[in-house]
Amino acid sequence: MFEHVTTFQVVRNDEGQHSLWPADRDRPAGWHAEGFTGPRDECLAHIDEVWTDLRPKRSRR
């Protein structure tokens, strides 16, 4: 779907879940920029580093 994209941003939703999104596109509703932008592999490495508890926020309460 995003094969042509070279720069991504890391996005996070209100449940604390992380994902990648093309840096040049508007983010989908409910997703917020997490502050990290770069090539796909660097963004995935960043997500691996910061998203250590994969449970949705509501499940951690």
Secondary structure, DSSP 8 states (H G I E B T S, - for coil): --TT---EEEEEETTS-EEEEETTS---TTEEEEEEEE-HHHHHHHHHHH----S-HHHH-
